[in-house]
């Protein structure tokens, strides 16, 4: 679920960058979590977003490597 939400925030807030994008994404994630009665601290939100972004980047790197090998 979080992977989808982080990808959504990345795409939806694409006009922003850096800390501004993070603030919008963190606020959005906190609101979604509170809708299902999950209260997250700022540190938890930051950790979740960082971890998911790292996972997403690793997945894309793997896919890009496979594509470049297939193209050769």
Backbone as XML, in Angstrom:
<?xml version="1.0"?>
<chain id="A" units="angstrom">
  <residue number="1" name="UNK">
    <atom name="N" x="0.822" y="-1.190" z="0.000"/>
    <atom name="CA" x="0.000" y="0.000" z="0.000"/>
    <atom name="C" x="0.871" y="1.260" z="0.000"/>
  </residue>
  <residue number="2" name="UNK">
    <atom name="N" x="1.888" y="1.308" z="0.833"/>
    <atom name="CA" x="2.726" y="2.504" z="0.912"/>
    <atom name="C" x="3.493" y="2.759" z="-0.369"/>
  </residue>
  <residue number="3" name="UNK">
    <atom name="N" x="3.882" y="1.704" z="-1.046"/>
    <atom name="CA" x="4.601" y="1.882" z="-2.301"/>
    <atom name="C" x="3.737" y="2.656" z="-3.292"/>
  </residue>
  <residue number="4" name="UNK">
    <atom name="N" x="2.487" y="2.288" z="-3.384"/>
    <atom name="CA" x="1.561" y="2.973" z="-4.288"/>
    <atom name="C" x="1.390" y="4.424" z="-3.864"/>
  </residue>
  <residue number="5" name="UNK">
    <atom name="N" x="1.262" y="4.646" z="-2.571"/>
    <atom name="CA" x="1.055" y="6.008" z="-2.087"/>
    <atom name="C" x="2.274" y="6.888" z="-2.331"/>
  </residue>
  <residue number="6" name="UNK">
    <atom name="N" x="3.462" y="6.343" z="-2.133"/>
    <atom name="CA" x="4.666" y="7.130" z="-2.374"/>
    <atom name="C" x="4.805" y="7.424" z="-3.867"/>
  </residue>
  <residue number="7" name="UNK">
    <atom name="N" x="4.525" y="6.446" z="-4.717"/>
    <atom name="CA" x="4.569" y="6.690" z="-6.166"/>
    <atom name="C" x="3.541" y="7.749" z="-6.558"/>
  </residue>
  <residue number="8" name="UNK">
    <atom name="N" x="2.350" y="7.669" z="-5.966"/>
    <atom name="CA" x="1.322" y="8.671" z="-6.253"/>
    <atom name="C" x="1.828" y="10.063" z="-5.893"/>
  </residue>
  <residue number="9" name="UNK">
    <atom name="N" x="2.367" y="10.192" z="-4.698"/>
    <atom name="CA" x="2.856" y="11.498" z="-4.252"/>
    <atom name="C" x="3.970" y="12.002" z="-5.159"/>
  </residue>
  <residue number="10" name="UNK">
    <atom name="N" x="4.870" y="11.111" z="-5.586"/>
    <atom name="CA" x="5.942" y="11.494" z="-6.496"/>
    <atom name="C" x="5.374" y="12.066" z="-7.790"/>
  </residue>
  <residue number="11" name="UNK">
    <atom name="N" x="4.348" y="11.424" z="-8.325"/>
    <atom name="CA" x="3.767" y="11.868" z="-9.585"/>
    <atom name="C" x="2.863" y="13.091" z="-9.398"/>
  </residue>
  <residue number="12" name="UNK">
    <atom name="N" x="2.042" y="13.073" z="-8.376"/>
    <atom name="CA" x="1.076" y="14.148" z="-8.165"/>
    <atom name="C" x="1.766" y="15.471" z="-7.845"/>
  </residue>
  <residue number="13" name="UNK">
    <atom name="N" x="2.837" y="15.398" z="-7.070"/>
    <atom name="CA" x="3.559" y="16.604" z="-6.674"/>
    <atom name="C" x="4.803" y="16.830" z="-7.516"/>
  </residue>
  <residue number="14" name="UNK">
    <atom name="N" x="4.775" y="16.395" z="-8.766"/>
    <atom name="CA" x="5.956" y="16.493" z="-9.629"/>
    <atom name="C" x="6.385" y="17.923" z="-9.922"/>
  </residue>
  <residue number="15" name="UNK">
    <atom name="N" x="5.481" y="18.872" z="-9.770"/>
    <atom name="CA" x="5.852" y="20.264" z="-10.029"/>
    <atom name="C" x="6.685" y="20.859" z="-8.897"/>
  </residue>
  <residue number="16" name="UNK">
    <atom name="N" x="6.765" y="20.151" z="-7.780"/>
    <atom name="CA" x="7.566" y="20.591" z="-6.640"/>
    <atom name="C" x="8.853" y="19.772" z="-6.585"/>
  </residue>
  <residue number="17" name="UNK">
    <atom name="N" x="9.799" y="20.247" z="-5.810"/>
    <atom name="CA" x="11.032" y="19.476" z="-5.636"/>
    <atom name="C" x="11.538" y="19.630" z="-4.208"/>
  </residue>
  <residue number="18" name="UNK">
    <atom name="N" x="12.448" y="18.755" z="-3.857"/>
    <atom name="CA" x="13.116" y="18.846" z="-2.569"/>
    <atom name="C" x="12.190" y="18.833" z="-1.373"/>
  </residue>
  <residue number="19" name="UNK">
    <atom name="N" x="12.473" y="19.734" z="-0.455"/>
    <atom name="CA" x="11.742" y="19.783" z="0.814"/>
    <atom name="C" x="10.273" y="20.138" z="0.616"/>
  </residue>
  <residue number="20" name="UNK">
    <atom name="N" x="9.956" y="20.953" z="-0.387"/>
    <atom name="CA" x="8.553" y="21.305" z="-0.647"/>
    <atom name="C" x="7.763" y="20.070" z="-1.048"/>
  </residue>
  <residue number="21" name="UNK">
    <atom name="N" x="8.329" y="19.278" z="-1.956"/>
    <atom name="CA" x="7.670" y="18.042" z="-2.382"/>
    <atom name="C" x="7.512" y="17.106" z="-1.195"/>
  </residue>
  <residue number="22" name="UNK">
    <atom name="N" x="8.560" y="16.998" z="-0.387"/>
    <atom name="CA" x="8.498" y="16.128" z="0.792"/>
    <atom name="C" x="7.374" y="16.568" z="1.728"/>
  </residue>
  <residue number="23" name="UNK">
    <atom name="N" x="7.264" y="17.861" z="1.990"/>
    <atom name="CA" x="6.237" y="18.359" z="2.916"/>
    <atom name="C" x="4.838" y="18.016" z="2.424"/>
  </residue>
  <residue number="24" name="UNK">
    <atom name="N" x="4.582" y="18.209" z="1.139"/>
    <atom name="CA" x="3.277" y="17.857" z="0.579"/>
    <atom name="C" x="3.029" y="16.351" z="0.690"/>
  </residue>
  <residue number="25" name="UNK">
    <atom name="N" x="4.034" y="15.566" z="0.335"/>
    <atom name="CA" x="3.888" y="14.109" z="0.389"/>
    <atom name="C" x="3.704" y="13.627" z="1.820"/>
  </residue>
  <residue number="26" name="UNK">
    <atom name="N" x="4.458" y="14.186" z="2.753"/>
    <atom name="CA" x="4.349" y="13.791" z="4.161"/>
    <atom name="C" x="2.977" y="14.132" z="4.715"/>
  </residue>
  <residue number="27" name="UNK">
    <atom name="N" x="2.485" y="15.307" z="4.380"/>
    <atom name="CA" x="1.152" y="15.711" z="4.833"/>
    <atom name="C" x="0.094" y="14.783" z="4.263"/>
  </residue>
  <residue number="28" name="UNK">
    <atom name="N" x="0.216" y="14.478" z="2.990"/>
    <atom name="CA" x="-0.746" y="13.590" z="2.333"/>
    <atom name="C" x="-0.730" y="12.208" z="2.976"/>
  </residue>
  <residue number="29" name="UNK">
    <atom name="N" x="0.473" y="11.662" z="3.217"/>
    <atom name="CA" x="0.608" y="10.346" z="3.829"/>
    <atom name="C" x="0.032" y="10.339" z="5.244"/>
  </residue>
  <residue number="30" name="UNK">
    <atom name="N" x="0.300" y="11.361" z="6.015"/>
    <atom name="CA" x="-0.231" y="11.456" z="7.374"/>
    <atom name="C" x="-1.754" y="11.487" z="7.374"/>
  </residue>
  <residue number="31" name="UNK">
    <atom name="N" x="-2.320" y="12.230" z="6.449"/>
    <atom name="CA" x="-3.780" y="12.307" z="6.363"/>
    <atom name="C" x="-4.384" y="10.966" z="5.987"/>
  </residue>
  <residue number="32" name="UNK">
    <atom name="N" x="-3.780" y="10.283" z="5.002"/>
    <atom name="CA" x="-4.303" y="8.962" z="4.614"/>
    <atom name="C" x="-4.208" y="7.985" z="5.785"/>
  </residue>
  <residue number="33" name="UNK">
    <atom name="N" x="-3.102" y="7.996" z="6.500"/>
    <atom name="CA" x="-2.929" y="7.092" z="7.641"/>
    <atom name="C" x="-3.953" y="7.389" z="8.729"/>
  </residue>
  <residue number="34" name="UNK">
    <atom name="N" x="-4.188" y="8.657" z="8.996"/>
    <atom name="CA" x="-5.140" y="9.007" z="10.059"/>
    <atom name="C" x="-6.570" y="8.612" z="9.691"/>
  </residue>
  <residue number="35" name="UNK">
    <atom name="N" x="-6.861" y="8.515" z="8.400"/>
    <atom name="CA" x="-8.195" y="8.079" z="7.980"/>
    <atom name="C" x="-8.475" y="6.642" z="8.377"/>
  </residue>
  <residue number="36" name="UNK">
    <atom name="N" x="-7.409" y="5.859" z="8.561"/>
    <atom name="CA" x="-7.605" y="4.478" z="9.004"/>
    <atom name="C" x="-7.066" y="4.296" z="10.430"/>
  </residue>
  <residue number="37" name="UNK">
    <atom name="N" x="-7.109" y="5.401" z="11.169"/>
    <atom name="CA" x="-6.752" y="5.425" z="12.595"/>
    <atom name="C" x="-5.305" y="5.029" z="12.885"/>
  </residue>
  <residue number="38" name="UNK">
    <atom name="N" x="-4.408" y="5.397" z="11.997"/>
    <atom name="CA" x="-2.984" y="5.202" z="12.238"/>
    <atom name="C" x="-2.368" y="6.585" z="12.411"/>
  </residue>
  <residue number="39" name="UNK">
    <atom name="N" x="-1.790" y="6.805" z="13.570"/>
    <atom name="CA" x="-1.150" y="8.090" z="13.850"/>
    <atom name="C" x="0.362" y="7.897" z="13.718"/>
  </residue>
  <residue number="40" name="UNK">
    <atom name="N" x="0.964" y="8.691" z="12.860"/>
    <atom name="CA" x="2.398" y="8.595" z="12.607"/>
    <atom name="C" x="3.094" y="9.874" z="13.066"/>
  </residue>
  <residue number="41" name="UNK">
    <atom name="N" x="4.252" y="9.712" z="13.689"/>
    <atom name="CA" x="5.061" y="10.876" z="14.052"/>
    <atom name="C" x="5.755" y="11.401" z="12.799"/>
  </residue>
  <residue number="42" name="UNK">
    <atom name="N" x="6.304" y="12.605" z="12.902"/>
    <atom name="CA" x="7.042" y="13.173" z="11.764"/>
    <atom name="C" x="8.224" y="12.289" z="11.386"/>
  </residue>
  <residue number="43" name="UNK">
    <atom name="N" x="8.897" y="11.732" z="12.398"/>
    <atom name="CA" x="10.044" y="10.869" z="12.141"/>
    <atom name="C" x="9.610" y="9.591" z="11.430"/>
  </residue>
  <residue number="44" name="UNK">
    <atom name="N" x="8.479" y="9.037" z="11.823"/>
    <atom name="CA" x="7.973" y="7.824" z="11.173"/>
    <atom name="C" x="7.615" y="8.097" z="9.715"/>
  </residue>
  <residue number="45" name="UNK">
    <atom name="N" x="6.956" y="9.210" z="9.471"/>
    <atom name="CA" x="6.582" y="9.579" z="8.102"/>
    <atom name="C" x="7.838" y="9.743" z="7.252"/>
  </residue>
  <residue number="46" name="UNK">
    <atom name="N" x="8.813" y="10.464" z="7.769"/>
    <atom name="CA" x="10.061" y="10.676" z="7.025"/>
    <atom name="C" x="10.743" y="9.332" z="6.746"/>
  </residue>
  <residue number="47" name="UNK">
    <atom name="N" x="10.791" y="8.463" z="7.734"/>
    <atom name="CA" x="11.406" y="7.152" z="7.554"/>
    <atom name="C" x="10.686" y="6.302" z="6.527"/>
  </residue>
  <residue number="48" name="UNK">
    <atom name="N" x="9.367" y="6.321" z="6.574"/>
    <atom name="CA" x="8.562" y="5.556" z="5.614"/>
    <atom name="C" x="8.822" y="6.048" z="4.193"/>
  </residue>
  <residue number="49" name="UNK">
    <atom name="N" x="8.769" y="7.352" z="4.013"/>
    <atom name="CA" x="8.966" y="7.920" z="2.679"/>
    <atom name="C" x="10.372" y="7.623" z="2.169"/>
  </residue>
  <residue number="50" name="UNK">
    <atom name="N" x="11.379" y="7.821" z="3.015"/>
    <atom name="CA" x="12.752" y="7.539" z="2.591"/>
    <atom name="C" x="12.941" y="6.073" z="2.213"/>
  </residue>
  <residue number="51" name="UNK">
    <atom name="N" x="12.408" y="5.174" z="3.039"/>
    <atom name="CA" x="12.563" y="3.737" z="2.771"/>
    <atom name="C" x="11.873" y="3.344" z="1.473"/>
  </residue>
  <residue number="52" name="UNK">
    <atom name="N" x="10.674" y="3.840" z="1.257"/>
    <atom name="CA" x="9.947" y="3.491" z="0.037"/>
    <atom name="C" x="10.608" y="4.086" z="-1.192"/>
  </residue>
  <residue number="53" name="UNK">
    <atom name="N" x="11.095" y="5.305" z="-1.095"/>
    <atom name="CA" x="11.796" y="5.898" z="-2.234"/>
    <atom name="C" x="13.053" y="5.103" z="-2.573"/>
  </residue>
  <residue number="54" name="UNK">
    <atom name="N" x="13.758" y="4.657" z="-1.545"/>
    <atom name="CA" x="14.951" y="3.844" z="-1.774"/>
    <atom name="C" x="14.581" y="2.545" z="-2.492"/>
  </residue>
  <residue number="55" name="UNK">
    <atom name="N" x="13.503" y="1.900" z="-2.046"/>
    <atom name="CA" x="13.048" y="0.662" z="-2.692"/>
    <atom name="C" x="12.646" y="0.902" z="-4.140"/>
  </residue>
  <residue number="56" name="UNK">
    <atom name="N" x="11.918" y="1.964" z="-4.370"/>
    <atom name="CA" x="11.469" y="2.286" z="-5.725"/>
    <atom name="C" x="12.663" y="2.544" z="-6.626"/>
  </residue>
  <residue number="57" name="UNK">
    <atom name="N" x="13.636" y="3.317" z="-6.149"/>
    <atom name="CA" x="14.829" y="3.608" z="-6.947"/>
    <atom name="C" x="15.598" y="2.336" z="-7.268"/>
  </residue>
  <residue number="58" name="UNK">
    <atom name="N" x="15.706" y="1.440" z="-6.297"/>
    <atom name="CA" x="16.405" y="0.174" z="-6.536"/>
    <atom name="C" x="15.679" y="-0.654" z="-7.587"/>
  </residue>
  <residue number="59" name="UNK">
    <atom name="N" x="14.347" y="-0.674" z="-7.531"/>
    <atom name="CA" x="13.570" y="-1.416" z="-8.530"/>
    <atom name="C" x="13.786" y="-0.838" z="-9.919"/>
  </residue>
  <residue number="60" name="UNK">
    <atom name="N" x="13.760" y="0.498" z="-10.034"/>
    <atom name="CA" x="13.967" y="1.124" z="-11.334"/>
    <atom name="C" x="15.371" y="0.872" z="-11.843"/>
  </residue>
  <residue number="61" name="UNK">
    <atom name="N" x="16.362" y="0.930" z="-10.954"/>
    <atom name="CA" x="17.728" y="0.653" z="-11.374"/>
    <atom name="C" x="17.845" y="-0.758" z="-11.932"/>
  </residue>
  <residue number="62" name="UNK">
    <atom name="N" x="17.230" y="-1.719" z="-11.262"/>
    <atom name="CA" x="17.248" y="-3.102" z="-11.746"/>
    <atom name="C" x="16.586" y="-3.205" z="-13.116"/>
  </residue>
  <residue number="63" name="UNK">
    <atom name="N" x="15.442" y="-2.535" z="-13.280"/>
    <atom name="CA" x="14.726" y="-2.574" z="-14.558"/>
    <atom name="C" x="15.556" y="-1.919" z="-15.654"/>
  </residue>
  <residue number="64" name="UNK">
    <atom name="N" x="16.196" y="-0.787" z="-15.351"/>
    <atom name="CA" x="17.017" y="-0.102" z="-16.347"/>
    <atom name="C" x="18.204" y="-0.959" z="-16.762"/>
  </residue>
  <residue number="65" name="UNK">
    <atom name="N" x="18.812" y="-1.641" z="-15.789"/>
    <atom name="CA" x="19.938" y="-2.506" z="-16.112"/>
    <atom name="C" x="19.498" y="-3.628" z="-17.043"/>
  </residue>
  <residue number="66" name="UNK">
    <atom name="N" x="18.343" y="-4.204" z="-16.758"/>
    <atom name="CA" x="17.815" y="-5.285" z="-17.608"/>
    <atom name="C" x="17.522" y="-4.773" z="-19.009"/>
  </residue>
  <residue number="67" name="UNK">
    <atom name="N" x="16.951" y="-3.578" z="-19.111"/>
    <atom name="CA" x="16.634" y="-2.996" z="-20.415"/>
    <atom name="C" x="17.904" y="-2.717" z="-21.200"/>
  </residue>
  <residue number="68" name="UNK">
    <atom name="N" x="18.919" y="-2.181" z="-20.539"/>
    <atom name="CA" x="20.148" y="-1.860" z="-21.270"/>
    <atom name="C" x="20.866" y="-3.127" z="-21.731"/>
  </residue>
  <residue number="69" name="UNK">
    <atom name="N" x="20.818" y="-4.176" z="-20.934"/>
    <atom name="CA" x="21.426" y="-5.445" z="-21.346"/>
    <atom name="C" x="20.653" y="-6.033" z="-22.522"/>
  </residue>
  <residue number="70" name="UNK">
    <atom name="N" x="19.322" y="-5.943" z="-22.477"/>
    <atom name="CA" x="18.494" y="-6.487" z="-23.560"/>
    <atom name="C" x="18.698" y="-5.696" z="-24.851"/>
  </residue>
  <residue number="71" name="UNK">
    <atom name="N" x="18.971" y="-4.404" z="-24.737"/>
    <atom name="CA" x="19.158" y="-3.559" z="-25.913"/>
    <atom name="C" x="20.491" y="-3.802" z="-26.602"/>
  </residue>
  <residue number="72" name="UNK">
    <atom name="N" x="21.430" y="-4.369" z="-25.889"/>
    <atom name="CA" x="22.770" y="-4.577" z="-26.460"/>
    <atom name="C" x="22.823" y="-5.719" z="-27.393"/>
  </residue>
</chain>
